[in-house]
Amino acid sequence: MEAFITDWVNLLLRWLHVVAAIAWIGESFYFVMLDNGLKPPKAAEDKQKGVFGEMWSVHGGGFYHAQKYLNSPPQMPEDLHWSKWKSYTTWLSGFALFCVLYLLQPQTYLIDKNVMDLQPGQAVGLAVAFLIGGWFVYDFLCRILGKNDRLLGIGVALFVVAATYATTHIFAGRAAFLIVGAMMATSMSANVFFWIIPGQRKSVDALSKGEVPNPIWGKLGKQRSVHNTYFTLPVVFIMISNHYAFTYSNPYNWVILTIIMAAGAMIRQFFVLRHAGKNLYALPVAGAALLAGVAVFAAPRPAPAPAAGAHGEAAAPAVKLSEIQPILTQRCATCHSAKPTMMGSAPAGVMLDTPAEISQNAQRIYQQSVALKSMPLGNVTQMTDEERQKIAAWFNGGAQQ
């Protein structure tokens, strides 16, 4: 019952997180598109009113006319929309999900003793430290390099790569990816909370009093907003990466993640420029080329087929299913069972209780436990190399009954 409740809470939090993230990202992308697609106003009265730019669009059977004022409009509206709660809800639900799934089960999800032999308390402390410390390092870089956007961009990119390398050499690969994404998402939401919204409030307060707002508030908020835009696609990939073990279980997983994040940033840059009327197709092509390179680099290499002995003696007899079933029962069926002891339900619906179920999932068993070595998660049930070799011999021998 405890495992079922955990899974149910996990499901509800994940659903809330996804809904909030879609709302936040959608609104963010819309305003970036709007900001880059503005044209100078044509009507003389709009120019006199202080309209900086405008955009006409059609959607849902109607026409929309959006206008942007750099300074106060002639009359400050009472009902002013603020873009903040979607960001806060995304972060709060994501952190709650991170706690339920990772921080409360560190031995299963955070720790891989083949990477670093951590104690549960150490793993939890380091994971939280990356989230909090990542924001402080990023914010520090913005403060000292903020006057030069290009230099700041390089500094932030190098920091993210360094964090990627560090996490993948401390935590289990799946957790390492998620921690990098959570660190970036924390900075995104903190940008909204500490910089973008406070700057907007100061501007609105000044305008309401008939004062000229300090332009630095808008400039700093815009800078952080731009960073959030380029963080978005890398973070979205990371949030779905736990379904694709070939990315995080590779020995060079930090390189794979770095390349995929770079591809995401390139693709996002293409859309940003396109909204401004510039079609730089080299960006998505380069991003696609990077992703194709990752596919080749990360592809699992098949184990060599067993060969006859050096003096012509027969190869070892094929391993039968009856020999590996006890291994799977001991190492895998704690989760992959009709009645799992570590989960509320079998992940991906894969159950390994019977010979028929094992035969049906032979390819998955080999892929996850031998080719990728991503299962069991964090090797929490301590599957040995000898057991993995026996599974490989069974599979390469035709997965005999």
C-alpha positions in Angstrom: 0.0 0.0 0.0 2.9 2.4 0.8 4.4 1.8 -2.7 1.0 2.4 -4.3 0.5 5.6 -2.4 3.9 6.8 -3.5 3.2 6.0 -7.1 -0.2 7.8 -6.9 1.4 10.9 -5.4 4.1 10.7 -8.1 1.5 10.5 -10.8 -0.5 13.5 -9.5 2.6 15.7 -9.0 4.0 14.8 -12.4 0.6 15.7 -14.0 0.5 19.0 -12.2 4.2 19.7 -13.1 3.6 19.0 -16.8 0.4 21.1 -17.0 2.1 24.1 -15.2 5.2 23.7 -17.4 3.2 23.7 -20.6 1.4 26.9 -19.5 4.6 28.6 -18.5 6.6 27.6 -21.6 3.7 28.4 -23.9 3.3 31.9 -22.4 7.0 32.5 -22.4 7.4 31.4 -26.1 4.4 33.6 -27.0 5.9 36.7 -25.5 9.3 36.1 -27.1 7.6 35.7 -30.4 5.5 38.9 -29.8 8.5 40.9 -28.7 10.6 39.9 -31.7 7.8 40.3 -34.2 6.8 43.8 -33.3 6.7 46.4 -36.1 6.7 50.2 -35.7 3.2 51.6 -35.3 1.7 53.0 -38.5 -0.9 55.2 -37.0 0.2 58.7 -36.0 -2.0 58.7 -32.9 -0.4 55.4 -31.7 3.1 57.0 -32.0 1.9 60.0 -30.0 0.5 57.7 -27.3 4.0 56.2 -26.9 3.4 52.8 -28.7 6.8 51.3 -29.4 5.7 48.4 -31.6 2.6 46.5 -32.7 1.6 43.2 -34.1 -1.6 42.1 -35.9 -2.5 38.4 -35.8 -5.4 36.1 -36.5 -6.4 33.1 -34.4 -9.5 31.3 -33.3 -11.8 33.1 -35.8 -10.8 36.6 -34.7 -8.1 39.3 -35.2 -5.8 40.5 -32.4 -3.9 43.8 -32.2 -1.0 43.7 -29.7 0.8 46.9 -28.8 3.9 47.4 -26.7 4.6 50.6 -24.6 8.2 51.1 -23.3 6.9 53.7 -20.9 3.5 54.1 -19.3 0.4 54.0 -21.5 -1.9 57.0 -21.3 -3.9 55.3 -18.7 -2.5 52.5 -16.5 -5.0 49.6 -16.6 -6.4 48.2 -13.4 -6.4 44.6 -14.6 -2.7 44.1 -15.4 -1.6 40.5 -16.3 1.5 39.2 -14.5 3.4 36.2 -15.7 4.6 34.5 -12.5 2.4 31.9 -11.0 2.9 29.4 -13.8 6.6 29.6 -13.2 6.3 29.2 -9.4 3.8 26.3 -9.8 6.2 24.5 -12.2 9.1 24.8 -9.8 7.2 23.9 -6.7 5.5 20.8 -8.3 8.9 19.8 -9.8 10.7 20.1 -6.5 7.9 18.1 -4.7 8.2 15.4 -7.4 12.0 15.4 -7.0 11.6 14.9 -3.2 9.1 12.1 -3.5 10.9 10.1 -6.2 14.6 10.9 -5.7 15.3 12.4 -2.2 13.1 9.9 -0.4 14.6 7.0 -2.3 18.3 7.9 -2.7 19.6 4.3 -2.7 17.4 3.5 -5.7 17.6 6.7 -7.7 20.5 8.8 -6.7 23.3 6.4 -5.9 25.3 4.2 -8.2 28.2 2.7 -6.3 30.0 2.1 -9.6 30.1 5.9 -10.0 30.6 7.0 -6.4 30.0 5.1 -3.2 27.8 7.6 -1.4 25.8 7.3 1.8 22.1 8.2 1.4 22.4 11.4 3.5 25.4 12.5 1.4 23.6 11.9 -1.9 20.5 13.9 -0.7 22.7 16.8 0.6 24.7 17.0 -2.6 21.6 16.9 -4.8 20.0 19.8 -2.9 23.3 21.6 -2.9 23.5 21.5 -6.7 20.0 23.0 -7.0 20.7 25.9 -4.6 24.4 26.4 -5.4 23.7 26.3 -9.1 21.5 29.4 -8.7 24.1 31.3 -6.7 26.9 30.5 -9.2 24.6 31.5 -12.1 23.5 34.7 -10.4 27.1 35.6 -9.6 28.1 35.2 -13.2 25.2 37.4 -14.3 26.3 40.1 -11.8 30.0 40.2 -12.8 29.7 39.5 -16.5 26.2 41.1 -17.1 27.5 44.1 -19.1 28.8 41.8 -21.9 26.0 39.5 -23.1 28.3 37.4 -25.2 30.9 36.9 -22.5 28.1 36.1 -20.0 26.6 33.5 -22.4 29.9 31.8 -22.7 30.4 31.8 -18.9 26.9 30.4 -18.2 27.4 27.7 -20.9 30.7 26.6 -19.4 29.2 26.5 -16.0 26.4 24.2 -17.2 28.9 21.9 -18.9 31.0 21.8 -15.7 27.9 21.0 -13.6 27.0 18.3 -16.1 30.4 16.7 -15.8 30.4 16.9 -12.0 26.9 15.4 -11.5 27.5 12.5 -13.9 30.6 11.6 -11.8 28.8 11.8 -8.5 25.3 10.4 -9.1 23.6 7.6 -11.0 23.3 8.7 -14.6 19.5 9.1 -14.6 19.7 11.2 -11.5 22.6 13.3 -12.8 20.6 14.3 -15.8 17.6 15.3 -13.7 19.7 17.3 -11.3 21.3 19.3 -14.1 17.8 20.0 -15.4 16.4 20.9 -12.0 19.4 23.2 -11.4 18.7 25.1 -14.6 14.9 25.1 -13.9 15.6 26.5 -10.4 17.6 29.3 -11.9 14.8 30.0 -14.4 12.1 30.3 -11.7 14.5 32.2 -9.5 15.0 34.7 -12.3 11.3 35.3 -12.4 11.0 35.6 -8.6 14.1 37.7 -7.8 14.6 39.7 -10.9 11.9 39.8 -13.6 8.8 40.4 -11.4 10.5 42.8 -8.9 11.8 44.8 -11.8 8.4 45.0 -13.3 6.9 46.0 -10.0 9.3 48.8 -9.6 8.6 50.0 -13.1 4.8 49.9 -12.6 5.1 51.7 -9.2 7.2 54.4 -10.7 4.8 54.9 -13.7 1.8 54.9 -11.3 3.4 57.8 -9.5 4.1 59.7 -12.7 7.9 59.0 -12.4 10.2 57.8 -15.1 11.3 54.2 -14.2 14.9 53.3 -14.1 15.7 51.5 -17.4 18.1 49.2 -15.7 15.2 47.2 -14.2 13.8 46.4 -17.6 17.2 45.6 -19.0 18.2 43.2 -16.2 14.8 41.5 -16.4 15.0 41.2 -20.2 18.5 39.6 -19.8 17.3 37.0 -17.4 14.2 36.3 -19.6 16.4 35.7 -22.6 18.4 33.2 -20.5 15.2 31.4 -19.6 14.3 31.1 -23.3 17.5 29.3 -24.1 17.3 27.0 -21.0 13.9 25.8 -21.9 14.5 23.1 -24.6 17.5 21.6 -22.8 15.4 21.4 -19.6 12.5 19.8 -21.4 14.7 17.2 -22.9 16.2 16.4 -19.5 12.7 15.9 -18.0 11.9 13.2 -20.5 15.4 11.6 -20.6 14.7 9.2 -17.8 12.8 7.1 -20.4 15.9 6.7 -22.6 18.6 4.9 -20.7 21.0 4.9 -23.7 21.6 8.6 -23.1 22.4 8.6 -19.3 23.9 5.1 -19.0 26.7 5.7 -21.5 30.2 6.1 -20.1 30.4 9.5 -21.7 26.9 10.6 -20.7 28.0 14.1 -19.8 29.2 14.6 -23.4 25.9 13.3 -24.7 23.9 15.6 -22.5 26.1 18.6 -23.4 25.6 18.0 -27.1 21.9 17.5 -26.8 21.5 20.7 -24.8 23.6 22.6 -27.4 21.3 21.3 -30.1 18.2 22.4 -28.1 19.7 25.9 -27.7 20.4 26.1 -31.5 16.8 25.0 -32.4 15.4 27.6 -30.0 17.7 30.3 -31.5 16.3 29.5 -34.9 12.7 30.2 -33.7 13.8 33.4 -31.9 15.4 34.7 -35.1 12.5 33.6 -37.2 10.1 35.7 -35.2 12.3 38.6 -36.0 12.1 37.9 -39.7 15.4 36.0 -40.1 15.3 32.4 -41.4 18.7 31.0 -40.4 18.1 27.4 -41.4 21.7 26.4 -40.7 20.8 26.4 -37.0 18.2 23.6 -37.0 20.3 21.7 -39.5 23.3 21.9 -37.2 21.1 20.9 -34.3 19.8 17.9 -36.2 23.4 17.0 -37.2 24.5 17.1 -33.5 21.5 14.8 -32.6 22.4 12.4 -35.4 26.0 12.3 -34.1 24.7 11.5 -30.6 22.6 8.7 -32.0 25.7 7.1 -33.5 27.9 7.8 -30.5 25.4 6.5 -27.9 24.3 3.4 -29.9 24.9 0.2 -27.8 27.5 -2.1 -29.3 26.3 -5.7 -29.6 28.3 -8.2 -27.5 30.5 -10.5 -29.6 29.1 -13.9 -30.3 30.7 -16.7 -28.3 33.4 -18.4 -30.3 34.9 -21.9 -30.3 38.0 -22.4 -28.2 41.5 -21.7 -29.5 42.2 -25.4 -30.2 38.9 -26.1 -31.9 37.0 -27.4 -28.9 33.3 -26.7 -28.8 31.9 -23.4 -27.4 30.3 -23.4 -24.0 26.8 -24.9 -24.0 24.0 -22.4 -24.5 22.5 -21.0 -21.3 18.8 -21.9 -20.8 16.0 -19.8 -19.4 15.8 -21.9 -16.3 19.4 -20.8 -15.4 18.6 -17.0 -15.6 15.1 -17.0 -14.1 16.5 -17.2 -10.5 18.7 -14.2 -11.4 15.8 -12.2 -12.7 13.6 -13.2 -9.7 16.3 -12.0 -7.3 17.5 -8.9 -9.1 14.6 -7.6 -11.2 11.3 -9.0 -9.9 11.3 -6.7 -6.9 10.0 -4.1 -9.3 9.1 -6.1 -12.5 6.4 -8.3 -11.0 2.6 -8.5 -10.7 3.2 -7.8 -7.0 6.3 -5.7 -6.8 7.9 -4.9 -3.4 9.6 -1.7 -4.4 7.0 -0.1 -6.6 3.2 0.3 -6.7 3.2 -1.3 -10.1 5.7 -2.8 -12.6 7.5 0.0 -14.5 6.4 0.2 -18.1 4.1 -2.8 -17.4 7.1 -5.2 -17.8 6.7 -8.3 -15.5 9.2 -11.1 -15.2 7.4 -13.6 -13.0 6.9 -16.4 -15.5 9.1 -18.0 -18.2 6.6 -16.8 -20.9 7.0 -13.2 -19.6 10.8 -13.5 -19.5 10.9 -14.8 -23.1 8.5 -12.1 -24.3 10.9 -9.4 -22.8 14.2 -11.0 -23.8 15.3 -8.1 -25.9 14.5 -5.6 -23.1 16.2 -7.7 -20.5 19.4 -7.8 -22.6 19.2 -4.2 -23.6 18.8 -2.8 -20.1 20.9 -5.2 -18.0 23.7 -6.1 -20.4 24.0 -3.5 -23.2 23.2 -0.4 -21.2 23.7 -1.8 -17.6 21.0 0.7 -16.6 19.0 -1.9 -14.7 18.5 -2.6 -11.9 18.3 1.2 -11.1 21.5 2.1 -9.2 22.1 -1.6 -9.2 20.2 -1.5 -5.9 19.8 -5.3 -6.0 23.5 -5.8 -6.7 23.4 -7.7 -10.0 26.9 -9.0 -10.6 29.0 -8.9 -13.8 28.9 -12.7 -13.9 25.1 -12.6 -13.8 25.0 -10.1 -16.6 27.3 -12.3 -18.7 25.0 -15.2 -18.1 22.1 -13.2 -19.4 24.1 -12.1 -22.4 25.0 -15.8 -23.1 21.4 -16.7 -22.9 20.2 -14.0 -25.2 23.0 -14.5 -27.8 22.3 -18.2 -27.7 18.8 -17.5 -29.0 17.1 -16.9 -25.6 16.4 -20.6 -25.3 13.6 -22.0 -23.1 
